[in-house]
Amino acid sequence: MTKNVQKPKAAKQKKKNIYAMRQQKKRRKLLKRCGVFLLLVMAVLVLYQRRDSWMPKLETIGLRHSAGQQEQESSGKFPLYVTGGSDYQIGAADGDLTVLTDSYLNFYETGGSLDAARQHTYGSAMLQTAGDYALVYESGGTHFRLDTPQKELFEKTVSDSIIFGRVSSEGKIVLITGSETCACKMYVFNVKGQQIYKRDCVEDICDVCFHSDGNGCCAVSVYVQEGMLKSVVHSYSFTSKEDLWHSQALDMLAVSVYNTGEGNVFVLGDTRCAFLNSEGIVQSSYNYPDALADCAVRNDRAVLMLSNQEKRTYSVVILNGNANAPVVRSYEKEIKDIGLLADGNVLVQLRSGIDKLSETGAVLQQIDVSDSYDGFLSIGSYLFMHGYQHIDRIEHRG
């Protein structure tokens, strides 16, 4: 009888042990799966945190492959093809051709090789370049970033919507933003992305240029007086809230302001332009006989493109540091673009070619180009011609 009682108990205990072993085995499998899952999550988090170091490389590989296919189709590295049509911007950074499209910031060597390709998500992206640097900001948004061909230096945001931005050859950034408490605000950042200056402006700022030493800037403001538009140039130091100087009211709607060296500035207006000295005093000015179509400024020289739609004529006005002695060359055919070279010579793009002019307006050289190009950018001894979806390169030595 005793054996008959103990035998069912032993069997029941054995079943319990088997069940416990099965449960323990399931738990081990579950823990193992959880461990693998946690490792995968950690790996994804690490990759995400370091995305700035590896994503651009993958993007560059893809774009290099695409560019390589396009180069094979065109039997060379030029022309470069740009996706997205004509809505792209170009500049020069550290000697590289810099191209901003609706989704990428690309850097090309002058030979056409792709140095870097970096994605952006800005809705209305704008490009400004100077020295080694490329500033990309979101017009009407709050994001901006600073890049070189080697790397993205930083990306930041501001609290107010960005109206426009400028970058210096040292990598400093000036942003003009909207404001609910004043006409607009000025933010200044150094090359590390640190804010070093802020200013509440009582008048609208339409343009900014940096001082030669990079420690301040000149800003041109616009206001209305007795129904007339007036412009004033202000010189600021990034270490003071007070003006270093401000000019007298100028009878124009200022469009741009440029540093011409030694503290002097050139102000481009809608109906006239003027050279100011380092104290903001007007030294010379020029009233346009026709409508302003374009302008290029380099050092203390400026070249204007004027058009007369009624007569269908164009003219190029060369100002060699003095608006009182303009050099004028007239054309009876459309001018598409103008530019200034480092040696002071002027480039005038027509439909079928480019005229290289001396500072006295004499034709030094004529360069044949296709009618398919809308404008050009000079980098070193090359002209990069940009069209609807392509960029080509020609030399302009001689």
C-alpha positions as a Markdown table, in Angstrom:
| # | Residue | x | y | z |
|---|---|---|---|---|
| 1 | Met | 0.0 | 0.0 | 0.0 |
| 2 | Thr | 2.8 | 2.4 | 0.8 |
| 3 | Lys | 4.5 | 1.9 | -2.6 |
| 4 | Asn | 1.1 | 2.4 | -4.3 |
| 5 | Val | 0.8 | 5.8 | -2.6 |
| 6 | Gln | 4.4 | 7.1 | -3.3 |
| 7 | Lys | 4.5 | 6.1 | -7.0 |
| 8 | Pro | 2.0 | 8.7 | -8.2 |
| 9 | Lys | 3.7 | 11.4 | -6.1 |
| 10 | Ala | 7.1 | 10.7 | -7.8 |
| 11 | Ala | 5.5 | 10.8 | -11.2 |
| 12 | Lys | 3.8 | 14.1 | -10.4 |
| 13 | Gln | 7.1 | 15.5 | -9.1 |
| 14 | Lys | 8.9 | 14.5 | -12.3 |
| 15 | Lys | 6.2 | 16.2 | -14.4 |
| 16 | Lys | 6.7 | 19.4 | -12.3 |
| 17 | Asn | 10.5 | 19.2 | -12.9 |
| 18 | Ile | 10.0 | 18.7 | -16.6 |
| 19 | Tyr | 7.6 | 21.7 | -16.8 |
| 20 | Ala | 10.0 | 23.8 | -14.7 |
| 21 | Met | 12.9 | 22.9 | -17.1 |
| 22 | Arg | 10.8 | 23.8 | -20.1 |
| 23 | Gln | 9.8 | 27.2 | -18.5 |
| 24 | Gln | 13.5 | 27.9 | -17.7 |
| 25 | Lys | 14.5 | 27.1 | -21.2 |
| 26 | Lys | 11.8 | 29.4 | -22.6 |
| 27 | Arg | 13.0 | 32.2 | -20.3 |
| 28 | Arg | 16.6 | 31.7 | -21.5 |
| 29 | Lys | 15.4 | 32.0 | -25.1 |
| 30 | Leu | 13.4 | 35.1 | -24.3 |
| 31 | Leu | 16.3 | 36.7 | -22.4 |
| 32 | Lys | 18.6 | 35.9 | -25.3 |
| 33 | Arg | 16.2 | 37.5 | -27.8 |
| 34 | Cys | 15.7 | 40.5 | -25.6 |
| 35 | Gly | 19.5 | 40.8 | -25.3 |
| 36 | Val | 19.9 | 40.7 | -29.1 |
| 37 | Phe | 17.1 | 43.2 | -29.5 |
| 38 | Leu | 18.7 | 45.6 | -26.9 |
| 39 | Leu | 22.1 | 45.3 | -28.7 |
| 40 | Leu | 20.4 | 46.2 | -32.0 |
| 41 | Val | 18.6 | 49.2 | -30.4 |
| 42 | Met | 21.9 | 50.4 | -29.0 |
| 43 | Ala | 23.7 | 50.0 | -32.3 |
| 44 | Val | 20.9 | 52.0 | -34.1 |
| 45 | Leu | 21.2 | 54.7 | -31.4 |
| 46 | Val | 24.9 | 54.9 | -31.8 |
| 47 | Leu | 24.6 | 55.1 | -35.6 |
| 48 | Tyr | 21.9 | 57.8 | -35.3 |
| 49 | Gln | 24.1 | 59.9 | -32.9 |
| 50 | Arg | 27.0 | 59.6 | -35.4 |
| 51 | Arg | 24.9 | 60.1 | -38.5 |
| 52 | Asp | 26.8 | 63.3 | -39.5 |
| 53 | Ser | 30.0 | 61.3 | -39.9 |
| 54 | Trp | 28.7 | 58.5 | -42.1 |
| 55 | Met | 25.5 | 59.7 | -43.9 |
| 56 | Pro | 27.4 | 62.3 | -46.0 |
| 57 | Lys | 29.8 | 59.6 | -47.2 |
| 58 | Leu | 26.9 | 57.3 | -48.3 |
| 59 | Glu | 25.2 | 60.3 | -50.0 |
| 60 | Thr | 28.5 | 61.2 | -51.7 |
| 61 | Ile | 28.9 | 57.7 | -53.0 |
| 62 | Gly | 25.5 | 57.7 | -54.5 |
| 63 | Leu | 26.0 | 61.1 | -56.1 |
| 64 | Arg | 29.4 | 60.1 | -57.4 |
| 65 | His | 27.8 | 57.1 | -59.0 |
| 66 | Ser | 25.1 | 59.3 | -60.6 |
| 67 | Ala | 27.7 | 61.9 | -61.6 |
| 68 | Gly | 29.8 | 59.1 | -63.1 |
| 69 | Gln | 27.0 | 57.9 | -65.2 |
| 70 | Gln | 26.3 | 61.4 | -66.4 |
| 71 | Glu | 30.0 | 62.0 | -67.2 |
| 72 | Gln | 30.1 | 58.8 | -69.2 |
| 73 | Glu | 27.1 | 59.9 | -71.2 |
| 74 | Ser | 28.7 | 63.3 | -71.9 |
| 75 | Ser | 32.3 | 61.9 | -72.5 |
| 76 | Gly | 33.8 | 64.0 | -69.7 |
| 77 | Lys | 33.3 | 65.7 | -66.4 |
| 78 | Phe | 31.7 | 68.8 | -67.9 |
| 79 | Pro | 29.0 | 69.7 | -68.2 |
| 80 | Leu | 27.8 | 68.9 | -64.7 |
| 81 | Tyr | 24.1 | 68.1 | -64.6 |
| 82 | Val | 21.9 | 69.5 | -61.8 |
| 83 | Thr | 18.6 | 67.9 | -60.9 |
| 84 | Gly | 15.7 | 70.2 | -60.2 |
| 85 | Gly | 15.9 | 72.5 | -63.2 |
| 86 | Ser | 17.1 | 76.1 | -63.0 |
| 87 | Asp | 16.2 | 76.6 | -59.3 |
| 88 | Tyr | 19.8 | 76.2 | -58.0 |
| 89 | Gln | 22.4 | 78.6 | -56.7 |
| 90 | Ile | 26.2 | 78.6 | -57.1 |
| 91 | Gly | 29.1 | 80.1 | -55.3 |
| 92 | Ala | 32.8 | 79.6 | -54.5 |
| 93 | Ala | 34.2 | 78.2 | -51.2 |
| 94 | Asp | 37.8 | 77.3 | -50.7 |
| 95 | Gly | 38.3 | 77.3 | -54.5 |
| 96 | Asp | 35.5 | 74.8 | -54.9 |
| 97 | Leu | 32.4 | 75.3 | -57.1 |
| 98 | Thr | 29.6 | 75.2 | -54.6 |
| 99 | Val | 26.1 | 74.2 | -55.8 |
| 100 | Leu | 23.0 | 74.4 | -53.7 |
| 101 | Thr | 19.9 | 72.5 | -55.0 |
| 102 | Asp | 16.5 | 72.0 | -53.4 |
| 103 | Ser | 17.9 | 69.1 | -51.4 |
| 104 | Tyr | 21.7 | 69.0 | -51.5 |
| 105 | Leu | 24.8 | 71.2 | -50.9 |
| 106 | Asn | 27.5 | 70.0 | -53.3 |
| 107 | Phe | 31.2 | 70.9 | -53.5 |
| 108 | Tyr | 33.1 | 70.3 | -56.8 |
| 109 | Glu | 36.8 | 70.7 | -57.6 |
| 110 | Thr | 37.4 | 73.0 | -60.5 |
| 111 | Gly | 38.1 | 69.9 | -62.5 |
| 112 | Gly | 34.6 | 68.7 | -62.0 |
| 113 | Ser | 35.2 | 66.0 | -59.4 |
| 114 | Leu | 32.7 | 65.8 | -56.5 |
| 115 | Asp | 34.4 | 66.7 | -53.2 |
| 116 | Ala | 31.4 | 66.5 | -51.0 |
| 117 | Ala | 27.6 | 66.2 | -51.1 |
| 118 | Arg | 25.4 | 66.9 | -48.1 |
| 119 | Gln | 21.7 | 66.8 | -47.8 |
| 120 | His | 19.5 | 69.6 | -46.4 |
| 121 | Thr | 15.8 | 69.8 | -45.7 |
| 122 | Tyr | 15.3 | 73.6 | -45.9 |
| 123 | Gly | 12.2 | 74.6 | -47.7 |
| 124 | Ser | 13.5 | 77.9 | -49.1 |
| 125 | Ala | 17.3 | 77.4 | -48.9 |
| 126 | Met | 19.6 | 80.3 | -49.7 |
| 127 | Leu | 23.4 | 80.2 | -50.3 |
| 128 | Gln | 26.1 | 82.8 | -49.4 |
| 129 | Thr | 29.8 | 82.1 | -49.8 |
| 130 | Ala | 33.0 | 83.8 | -48.7 |
| 131 | Gly | 36.6 | 82.5 | -48.3 |
| 132 | Asp | 36.4 | 78.9 | -47.3 |
| 133 | Tyr | 32.8 | 79.0 | -46.1 |
| 134 | Ala | 29.3 | 78.3 | -47.4 |
| 135 | Leu | 26.3 | 79.6 | -45.4 |
| 136 | Val | 23.0 | 78.0 | -46.1 |
| 137 | Tyr | 19.9 | 79.4 | -44.4 |
| 138 | Glu | 16.2 | 78.9 | -44.6 |
| 139 | Ser | 14.6 | 82.1 | -45.9 |
| 140 | Gly | 11.4 | 82.7 | -43.9 |
| 141 | Gly | 12.5 | 79.8 | -41.5 |
| 142 | Thr | 14.7 | 79.5 | -38.5 |
| 143 | His | 17.4 | 77.1 | -39.5 |
| 144 | Phe | 20.9 | 77.8 | -40.8 |
| 145 | Arg | 24.2 | 76.0 | -41.2 |
| 146 | Leu | 27.9 | 76.7 | -42.0 |
| 147 | Asp | 29.9 | 74.3 | -44.2 |
| 148 | Thr | 33.3 | 74.0 | -45.8 |
| 149 | Pro | 34.2 | 71.6 | -48.6 |
| 150 | Gln | 35.8 | 69.4 | -45.8 |
| 151 | Lys | 32.9 | 69.2 | -43.4 |
| 152 | Glu | 29.7 | 70.7 | -41.9 |
| 153 | Leu | 30.8 | 72.9 | -39.1 |
| 154 | Phe | 27.5 | 73.4 | -37.4 |
| 155 | Glu | 23.7 | 73.8 | -37.8 |
| 156 | Lys | 21.6 | 76.0 | -35.5 |
| 157 | Thr | 18.3 | 77.7 | -35.2 |
| 158 | Val | 17.1 | 81.2 | -34.2 |
| 159 | Ser | 13.8 | 82.1 | -32.6 |
| 160 | Asp | 12.7 | 84.5 | -35.3 |
| 161 | Ser | 12.2 | 84.0 | -39.0 |
| 162 | Ile | 15.3 | 84.7 | -41.1 |
| 163 | Ile | 15.1 | 87.5 | -43.6 |
| 164 | Phe | 18.6 | 87.1 | -45.0 |
| 165 | Gly | 22.2 | 86.2 | -43.9 |
| 166 | Arg | 25.8 | 87.0 | -44.8 |
| 167 | Val | 29.1 | 85.2 | -44.1 |
| 168 | Ser | 32.6 | 86.6 | -43.9 |
| 169 | Ser | 35.8 | 85.2 | -45.2 |
| 170 | Glu | 36.6 | 84.3 | -41.5 |
| 171 | Gly | 33.4 | 82.3 | -41.1 |
| 172 | Lys | 31.4 | 84.8 | -39.1 |
| 173 | Ile | 27.7 | 85.0 | -39.8 |
| 174 | Val | 25.2 | 87.9 | -39.7 |
| 175 | Leu | 21.6 | 87.0 | -39.7 |
| 176 | Ile | 18.8 | 89.6 | -40.0 |
| 177 | Thr | 15.5 | 88.3 | -38.7 |
| 178 | Gly | 12.0 | 89.5 | -38.2 |
| 179 | Ser | 10.8 | 90.6 | -34.8 |
| 180 | Glu | 7.6 | 91.4 | -32.9 |
| 181 | Thr | 9.2 | 94.0 | -30.7 |
| 182 | Cys | 11.3 | 96.0 | -33.2 |
| 183 | Ala | 11.7 | 96.5 | -37.0 |
| 184 | Cys | 14.2 | 93.6 | -37.2 |
| 185 | Lys | 17.0 | 91.9 | -35.2 |
| 186 | Met | 20.6 | 91.3 | -36.0 |
| 187 | Tyr | 22.4 | 88.1 | -34.8 |
| 188 | Val | 26.1 | 87.5 | -35.2 |
| 189 | Phe | 27.8 | 84.1 | -34.8 |
| 190 | Asn | 31.4 | 83.1 | -34.8 |
| 191 | Val | 32.9 | 80.2 | -36.8 |
| 192 | Lys | 32.1 | 77.9 | -33.9 |
| 193 | Gly | 28.4 | 78.7 | -33.9 |
| 194 | Gln | 28.5 | 80.8 | -30.8 |
| 195 | Gln | 26.4 | 84.0 | -30.7 |
| 196 | Ile | 28.7 | 86.9 | -30.1 |
| 197 | Tyr | 26.4 | 89.9 | -30.8 |
| 198 | Lys | 22.7 | 90.8 | -31.0 |
| 199 | Arg | 21.1 | 94.1 | -31.9 |
| 200 | Asp | 17.5 | 95.3 | -31.9 |
| 201 | Cys | 17.1 | 97.5 | -35.0 |
| 202 | Val | 14.6 | 100.4 | -35.1 |
| 203 | Glu | 14.6 | 100.5 | -38.9 |
| 204 | Asp | 14.5 | 97.8 | -41.6 |
| 205 | Ile | 17.9 | 96.5 | -42.7 |
| 206 | Cys | 18.1 | 95.6 | -46.4 |
| 207 | Asp | 21.8 | 94.5 | -46.6 |
| 208 | Val | 25.0 | 94.0 | -44.6 |
| 209 | Cys | 28.7 | 93.8 | -45.4 |
| 210 | Phe | 31.5 | 93.0 | -43.0 |
| 211 | His | 34.4 | 95.3 | -42.0 |
| 212 | Ser | 37.8 | 94.2 | -43.4 |
| 213 | Asp | 38.9 | 93.0 | -40.0 |
| 214 | Gly | 35.7 | 91.0 | -39.5 |
| 215 | Asn | 35.1 | 92.6 | -36.1 |
| 216 | Gly | 32.1 | 94.7 | -37.2 |
| 217 | Cys | 29.8 | 95.4 | -40.2 |
| 218 | Cys | 28.1 | 98.1 | -42.2 |
| 219 | Ala | 24.3 | 97.8 | -42.5 |
| 220 | Val | 22.1 | 99.9 | -44.7 |
| 221 | Ser | 18.6 | 100.8 | -43.4 |
| 222 | Val | 15.6 | 102.1 | -45.3 |
| 223 | Tyr | 12.8 | 104.3 | -44.1 |
| 224 | Val | 10.2 | 106.7 | -45.6 |
| 225 | Gln | 10.3 | 110.4 | -45.0 |
| 226 | Glu | 7.5 | 112.7 | -46.4 |
| 227 | Gly | 6.6 | 110.0 | -48.9 |
| 228 | Met | 10.2 | 109.6 | -50.1 |
| 229 | Leu | 12.4 | 106.5 | -49.6 |
| 230 | Lys | 15.7 | 107.2 | -47.7 |
| 231 | Ser | 18.6 | 105.0 | -46.9 |
| 232 | Val | 21.2 | 105.3 | -44.2 |
| 233 | Val | 24.5 | 103.4 | -43.8 |
| 234 | His | 25.4 | 102.4 | -40.2 |
| 235 | Ser | 28.8 | 101.1 | -39.1 |
| 236 | Tyr | 28.7 | 98.8 | -36.1 |
| 237 | Ser | 31.3 | 97.1 | -33.9 |
| 238 | Phe | 30.4 | 93.6 | -32.6 |
| 239 | Thr | 31.6 | 94.8 | -29.1 |
| 240 | Ser | 29.3 | 97.9 | -28.8 |
| 241 | Lys | 25.6 | 98.8 | -29.1 |
| 242 | Glu | 26.5 | 102.3 | -30.3 |
| 243 | Asp | 27.1 | 103.2 | -34.0 |
| 244 | Leu | 30.7 | 103.8 | -34.9 |
| 245 | Trp | 29.2 | 106.2 | -37.5 |
| 246 | His | 26.2 | 106.6 | -39.7 |
| 247 | Ser | 25.8 | 108.4 | -43.0 |
| 248 | Gln | 23.6 | 111.2 | -43.9 |
| 249 | Ala | 20.2 | 110.2 | -45.4 |
| 250 | Leu | 20.7 | 109.1 | -49.0 |
| 251 | Asp | 18.0 | 109.7 | -51.6 |
| 252 | Met | 17.6 | 106.2 | -52.8 |
| 253 | Leu | 16.2 | 102.8 | -52.0 |
| 254 | Ala | 19.3 | 101.0 | -51.1 |
| 255 | Val | 19.7 | 97.5 | -52.7 |
| 256 | Ser | 23.1 | 96.4 | -51.5 |
| 257 | Val | 26.2 | 97.6 | -49.6 |
| 258 | Tyr | 29.8 | 96.5 | -50.2 |
| 259 | Asn | 33.1 | 96.9 | -48.3 |
| 260 | Thr | 35.6 | 98.4 | -50.7 |
| 261 | Gly | 38.6 | 98.4 | -48.3 |
| 262 | Glu | 40.1 | 100.7 | -45.7 |
| 263 | Gly | 36.7 | 101.2 | -44.1 |
| 264 | Asn | 35.1 | 102.6 | -47.3 |
| 265 | Val | 31.8 | 101.4 | -48.7 |
| 266 | Phe | 29.9 | 101.3 | -51.9 |
| 267 | Val | 26.1 | 101.7 | -51.8 |
| 268 | Leu | 24.0 | 100.4 | -54.7 |
| 269 | Gly | 20.5 | 102.0 | -54.9 |
| 270 | Asp | 17.5 | 101.7 | -57.2 |
| 271 | Thr | 18.2 | 105.0 | -59.1 |
| 272 | Arg | 21.7 | 105.9 | -58.0 |
| 273 | Cys | 24.8 | 104.6 | -56.3 |
| 274 | Ala | 27.5 | 106.2 | -54.1 |
| 275 | Phe | 31.0 | 105.7 | -52.7 |
| 276 | Leu | 31.3 | 106.6 | -49.0 |
| 277 | Asn | 34.6 | 107.0 | -47.0 |
| 278 | Ser | 35.4 | 105.5 | -43.6 |
| 279 | Glu | 33.4 | 108.1 | -41.8 |
| 280 | Gly | 30.3 | 107.7 | -43.8 |
| 281 | Ile | 30.7 | 110.8 | -45.9 |
| 282 | Val | 29.7 | 110.6 | -49.6 |
| 283 | Gln | 32.7 | 111.0 | -51.8 |
| 284 | Ser | 31.0 | 110.5 | -55.2 |
| 285 | Ser | 27.7 | 109.4 | -56.6 |
| 286 | Tyr | 26.2 | 108.4 | -60.0 |
| 287 | Asn | 22.6 | 108.8 | -61.2 |
| 288 | Tyr | 21.5 | 106.1 | -63.6 |
| 289 | Pro | 20.3 | 107.3 | -67.0 |
| 290 | Asp | 18.4 | 104.0 | -67.5 |
| 291 | Ala | 17.0 | 101.2 | -65.3 |
| 292 | Leu | 19.4 | 99.2 | -63.2 |
| 293 | Ala | 19.5 | 95.6 | -64.3 |
| 294 | Asp | 22.5 | 94.1 | -62.5 |
| 295 | Cys | 25.7 | 95.0 | -60.6 |
| 296 | Ala | 29.0 | 93.5 | -59.7 |
| 297 | Val | 31.5 | 94.8 | -57.1 |
| 298 | Arg | 35.1 | 93.8 | -56.4 |
| 299 | Asn | 37.4 | 95.7 | -54.1 |
| 300 | Asp | 36.9 | 99.4 | -54.9 |
| 301 | Arg | 35.5 | 98.8 | -58.4 |
| 302 | Ala | 31.9 | 98.5 | -59.5 |
| 303 | Val | 30.3 | 97.6 | -62.8 |
| 304 | Leu | 26.7 | 98.3 | -63.5 |
| 305 | Met | 24.4 | 96.9 | -66.2 |
| 306 | Leu | 21.7 | 99.3 | -67.3 |
| 307 | Ser | 18.8 | 98.6 | -69.7 |
| 308 | Asn | 16.4 | 100.8 | -71.7 |
| 309 | Gln | 13.5 | 98.6 | -72.7 |
| 310 | Glu | 11.9 | 101.2 | -75.0 |
| 311 | Lys | 15.1 | 101.6 | -77.1 |
| 312 | Arg | 16.1 | 98.0 | -76.5 |
| 313 | Thr | 19.6 | 99.0 | -75.6 |
| 314 | Tyr | 22.0 | 98.1 | -72.8 |
| 315 | Ser | 25.0 | 99.8 | -71.3 |
| 316 | Val | 27.9 | 98.8 | -69.1 |
| 317 | Val | 29.1 | 101.4 | -66.6 |
| 318 | Ile | 32.5 | 100.9 | -65.0 |
| 319 | Leu | 33.2 | 102.8 | -61.8 |
| 320 | Asn | 36.9 | 102.7 | -60.9 |
| 321 | Gly | 36.5 | 103.7 | -57.2 |
| 322 | Asn | 35.0 | 107.1 | -58.3 |
| 323 | Ala | 31.4 | 107.5 | -59.4 |
| 324 | Asn | 32.2 | 111.0 | -60.8 |
| 325 | Ala | 34.3 | 109.5 | -63.7 |
| 326 | Pro | 32.2 | 106.7 | -65.1 |
| 327 | Val | 33.3 | 104.7 | -68.2 |
| 328 | Val | 30.3 | 103.8 | -70.3 |
| 329 | Arg | 30.1 | 101.2 | -73.1 |
| 330 | Ser | 26.8 | 100.8 | -75.0 |
| 331 | Tyr | 25.4 | 97.7 | -76.5 |
| 332 | Glu | 22.5 | 97.2 | -78.9 |
| 333 | Lys | 22.0 | 93.6 | -78.0 |
| 334 | Glu | 21.0 | 91.9 | -74.8 |
| 335 | Ile | 23.4 | 91.6 | -72.0 |
| 336 | Lys | 22.8 | 88.4 | -69.9 |
| 337 | Asp | 25.4 | 88.8 | -67.1 |
| 338 | Ile | 28.4 | 90.9 | -66.0 |
| 339 | Gly | 31.3 | 90.3 | -63.7 |
| 340 | Leu | 34.6 | 91.7 | -62.4 |
| 341 | Leu | 37.9 | 89.8 | -62.4 |
| 342 | Ala | 40.7 | 90.2 | -59.8 |
| 343 | Asp | 42.8 | 92.2 | -62.2 |
| 344 | Gly | 40.0 | 94.8 | -62.6 |
| 345 | Asn | 38.9 | 93.7 | -66.1 |
| 346 | Val | 35.2 | 93.4 | -66.8 |
| 347 | Leu | 33.3 | 90.4 | -68.3 |
| 348 | Val | 30.1 | 91.1 | -70.3 |
| 349 | Gln | 28.1 | 88.0 | -71.3 |
| 350 | Leu | 26.1 | 88.4 | -74.5 |
| 351 | Arg | 23.9 | 85.9 | -76.3 |
| 352 | Ser | 26.7 | 84.5 | -78.4 |
| 353 | Gly | 29.8 | 85.2 | -76.4 |
| 354 | Ile | 31.6 | 87.1 | -73.6 |
| 355 | Asp | 33.5 | 90.4 | -74.0 |
| 356 | Lys | 36.4 | 91.0 | -71.7 |
| 357 | Leu | 36.8 | 94.8 | -71.2 |
| 358 | Ser | 39.6 | 96.8 | -69.7 |
| 359 | Glu | 38.9 | 99.3 | -66.9 |
| 360 | Thr | 38.7 | 101.9 | -69.7 |
| 361 | Gly | 36.0 | 100.0 | -71.6 |
| 362 | Ala | 38.2 | 98.7 | -74.4 |
| 363 | Val | 37.6 | 95.1 | -75.7 |
| 364 | Leu | 40.5 | 92.9 | -74.8 |
| 365 | Gln | 39.2 | 89.5 | -75.7 |
| 366 | Gln | 36.0 | 87.9 | -77.1 |
| 367 | Ile | 35.1 | 84.4 | -75.8 |
| 368 | Asp | 32.6 | 82.2 | -77.7 |
| 369 | Val | 29.9 | 80.7 | -75.6 |
| 370 | Ser | 26.6 | 79.0 | -76.2 |
| 371 | Asp | 23.3 | 80.8 | -75.9 |
| 372 | Ser | 22.1 | 78.2 | -73.5 |
| 373 | Tyr | 23.8 | 79.7 | -70.5 |
| 374 | Asp | 22.1 | 82.3 | -68.3 |
| 375 | Gly | 25.2 | 83.5 | -66.4 |
| 376 | Phe | 28.7 | 82.7 | -65.1 |
| 377 | Leu | 30.9 | 82.5 | -62.0 |
| 378 | Ser | 34.6 | 83.2 | -62.1 |
| 379 | Ile | 36.9 | 81.0 | -60.0 |
| 380 | Gly | 40.6 | 81.4 | -60.6 |
| 381 | Ser | 41.2 | 81.2 | -64.4 |
| 382 | Tyr | 37.9 | 79.4 | -65.1 |
| 383 | Leu | 34.4 | 80.6 | -65.9 |
| 384 | Phe | 31.7 | 78.3 | -64.8 |
| 385 | Met | 28.7 | 78.8 | -67.1 |
| 386 | His | 25.3 | 77.9 | -65.7 |
| 387 | Gly | 22.2 | 77.0 | -67.6 |
| 388 | Tyr | 18.9 | 75.4 | -67.0 |
| 389 | Gln | 20.1 | 72.1 | -65.7 |
| 390 | His | 23.8 | 72.1 | -66.4 |
| 391 | Ile | 27.1 | 73.9 | -65.6 |
| 392 | Asp | 30.0 | 74.0 | -68.0 |
| 393 | Arg | 33.5 | 75.3 | -67.7 |
| 394 | Ile | 35.7 | 77.4 | -69.9 |
| 395 | Glu | 39.1 | 79.1 | -69.5 |
| 396 | His | 39.5 | 82.9 | -69.7 |
| 397 | Arg | 43.3 | 83.3 | -69.7 |
| 398 | Gly | 44.8 | 85.8 | -72.1 |
